[in-house]
Amino acid sequence: MLPQSHIAYTLAAFDLAKRWVPGLRKTDYRLVALAAMGSDLIDKPFAVLYFYRRFKSAVLLAHSLLFYLTATVAVLWKRSNWWPYVLAFNGHILLDRLWLFNDTFYWPTRGWRFHTWQKAGSEQEDIGQAYWRAFTQRPELWGWEVGGIVAALWFILRNRLYRLERLRSLMRTGRIDA
């Protein structure tokens, strides 16, 4: 899934949930967006620098259950009021369907390797080409991205972010005024 879809799905889910979960009402949406991308912000630079050439993988340690559990325990133990952000961080598991990538998600219980892209058209020497090829040759991936566009549009319309002053307020404060 591309970054904007991770962010859109997560912001939409948080915006919907804050109606029933009062603890989400003071959440900073900027940090939610950052947390939603946390695993990719950690793993992708490592993939570009080394791991993709060596292992043909861009889904690494920060996409493992061990990493998610460690991050969750650390945050809840040291900064329990950050639970919304660790929730957004863990939402990455669902959006990437990580349980389907056994070598990475259950790392290191299945060995020291990470999941290797195996779908025809996905594997490439260059990580940039891998994403390009995956999205141009595998139309089943488009549905998730179209869903991300729909979630983003819903979030924008629901919160009237087409009004410049509301958008500026969100960007400045991380919150959406009622």
C-alpha positions as CSV (number, residue, x, y, z in Angstrom):
1,M,0.0,0.0,0.0
2,L,1.2,3.5,-0.8
3,P,1.9,6.0,1.9
4,Q,-1.1,8.3,1.2
5,S,-3.5,5.3,1.5
6,H,-2.0,4.3,4.9
7,I,-2.6,7.8,6.1
8,A,-6.0,8.2,4.6
9,Y,-7.4,5.0,6.0
10,T,-6.0,5.7,9.4
11,L,-7.2,9.3,9.6
12,A,-10.7,8.3,8.5
13,A,-10.8,5.4,11.0
14,F,-9.7,7.8,13.9
15,D,-12.1,10.5,12.8
16,L,-15.0,8.0,12.8
17,A,-13.9,6.3,16.1
18,K,-13.6,9.6,18.0
19,R,-17.3,9.8,18.2
20,W,-17.4,6.7,20.5
21,V,-13.9,6.9,22.0
22,P,-13.6,10.1,23.9
23,G,-9.8,9.6,24.4
24,L,-9.3,10.1,20.6
25,R,-10.9,13.6,20.6
26,K,-7.7,15.4,21.6
27,T,-5.4,13.3,19.3
28,D,-3.0,15.2,17.1
29,Y,-3.9,14.1,13.5
30,R,-0.4,15.0,12.4
31,L,1.1,12.4,14.8
32,V,-1.5,9.9,13.8
33,A,-0.5,10.3,10.1
34,L,3.2,9.9,11.1
35,A,2.5,6.8,13.3
36,A,0.4,5.2,10.5
37,M,3.6,5.3,8.3
38,G,6.0,4.4,11.2
39,S,7.0,1.0,9.9
40,D,7.6,2.2,6.4
41,L,9.6,5.3,7.6
42,I,11.9,2.8,9.4
43,D,12.1,0.0,6.9
44,K,12.1,1.7,3.5
45,P,15.3,3.7,3.9
46,F,17.1,0.4,5.0
47,A,15.6,-1.3,2.0
48,V,16.8,1.3,-0.4
49,L,20.3,1.4,1.1
50,Y,21.0,-2.3,1.4
51,F,18.3,-4.9,2.2
52,Y,16.4,-4.7,-1.1
53,R,19.6,-5.5,-3.1
54,R,20.5,-8.3,-0.7
55,F,17.1,-9.9,0.2
56,K,14.7,-8.5,-2.4
57,S,12.6,-7.2,0.4
58,A,11.3,-3.8,1.5
59,V,9.2,-5.2,4.4
60,L,11.8,-5.7,7.1
61,L,12.2,-5.7,10.9
62,A,9.8,-2.8,11.6
63,H,7.0,-4.9,10.0
64,S,7.5,-7.8,12.4
65,L,5.2,-8.8,15.2
66,L,8.2,-8.7,17.5
67,F,8.8,-5.0,16.6
68,Y,5.1,-4.1,17.0
69,L,4.8,-5.9,20.3
70,T,8.0,-4.2,21.6
71,A,6.9,-0.8,20.5
72,T,3.5,-1.3,22.0
73,V,4.8,-2.4,25.4
74,A,7.4,0.3,25.5
75,V,4.9,3.1,24.6
76,L,2.2,1.8,27.0
77,W,4.8,1.4,29.8
78,K,6.6,4.7,29.4
79,R,4.0,7.0,27.8
80,S,0.6,5.5,28.3
81,N,-1.2,8.6,27.1
82,W,0.4,7.9,23.6
83,W,-1.9,4.9,23.2
84,P,-3.7,6.5,20.2
85,Y,-0.4,6.8,18.3
86,V,0.6,3.2,19.0
87,L,-2.8,2.2,17.8
88,A,-2.3,4.0,14.6
89,F,1.2,2.5,14.3
90,N,-0.3,-1.0,14.8
91,G,-3.0,-0.3,12.2
92,H,-0.2,-0.8,9.7
93,I,-0.5,-4.5,10.4
94,L,-4.1,-4.6,9.1
95,L,-3.5,-2.3,6.1
96,D,-0.5,-4.2,4.8
97,R,-2.1,-7.6,5.7
98,L,1.3,-8.5,7.3
99,W,0.2,-11.9,8.6
100,L,0.3,-13.0,4.9
101,F,4.1,-12.3,4.9
102,N,5.1,-15.0,7.3
103,D,8.9,-14.7,7.0
104,T,8.7,-11.0,8.0
105,F,5.7,-10.8,10.3
106,Y,6.8,-13.8,12.4
107,W,10.5,-12.9,12.2
108,P,12.7,-14.4,13.7
109,T,10.7,-17.5,14.6
110,R,10.8,-18.6,10.9
111,G,14.5,-17.9,10.4
112,W,16.6,-14.8,9.8
113,R,15.2,-14.0,6.4
114,F,12.5,-11.5,5.4
115,H,9.6,-12.0,3.0
116,T,10.7,-11.8,-0.6
117,W,8.4,-10.4,-3.3
118,Q,7.3,-13.4,-5.3
119,K,4.4,-12.1,-7.4
120,A,5.2,-12.1,-11.1
121,G,6.1,-8.6,-12.1
122,S,6.9,-7.4,-8.6
123,E,10.5,-8.6,-8.4
124,Q,13.1,-6.1,-9.8
125,E,16.7,-5.2,-9.3
126,D,15.8,-1.7,-8.2
127,I,13.2,-1.1,-5.4
128,G,11.7,1.9,-7.4
129,Q,11.1,-0.4,-10.3
130,A,9.5,-3.0,-8.1
131,Y,6.8,-0.6,-6.9
132,W,6.2,0.7,-10.4
133,R,6.0,-2.8,-11.9
134,A,3.8,-4.1,-9.1
135,F,1.2,-1.3,-9.6
136,T,1.3,-1.3,-13.4
137,Q,1.1,-5.1,-13.8
138,R,-1.1,-6.1,-10.8
139,P,-4.4,-4.3,-11.0
140,E,-5.7,-6.1,-7.9
141,L,-3.6,-3.6,-5.9
142,W,-5.4,-0.6,-7.4
143,G,-8.6,-1.4,-5.3
144,W,-6.7,-0.6,-2.1
145,E,-5.4,2.6,-3.5
146,V,-8.8,3.7,-4.8
147,G,-10.2,2.9,-1.4
148,G,-7.5,5.2,0.1
149,I,-8.6,8.0,-2.3
150,V,-12.2,7.5,-1.2
151,A,-11.2,7.5,2.5
152,A,-9.2,10.8,2.0
153,L,-12.1,12.4,0.2
154,W,-14.5,11.3,2.9
155,F,-12.2,12.8,5.6
156,I,-11.8,16.0,3.7
157,L,-15.6,16.5,3.1
158,R,-16.6,15.3,6.6
159,N,-14.3,17.9,8.2
160,R,-14.8,20.6,5.6
161,L,-11.1,20.7,4.9
162,Y,-11.8,22.3,1.5
163,R,-12.2,25.5,3.5
164,L,-8.7,26.9,3.7
165,E,-9.0,28.2,7.3
166,R,-10.0,24.7,8.5
167,L,-7.1,23.0,6.6
168,R,-4.7,25.6,8.0
169,S,-5.9,25.0,11.5
170,L,-5.5,21.2,11.1
171,M,-1.9,21.7,9.8
172,R,-1.0,24.1,12.6
173,T,-2.6,22.4,15.5
174,G,-3.2,18.8,14.4
175,R,-6.8,19.0,15.5
176,I,-10.1,19.6,13.8
177,D,-12.5,22.1,15.4
178,A,-16.1,21.1,15.6
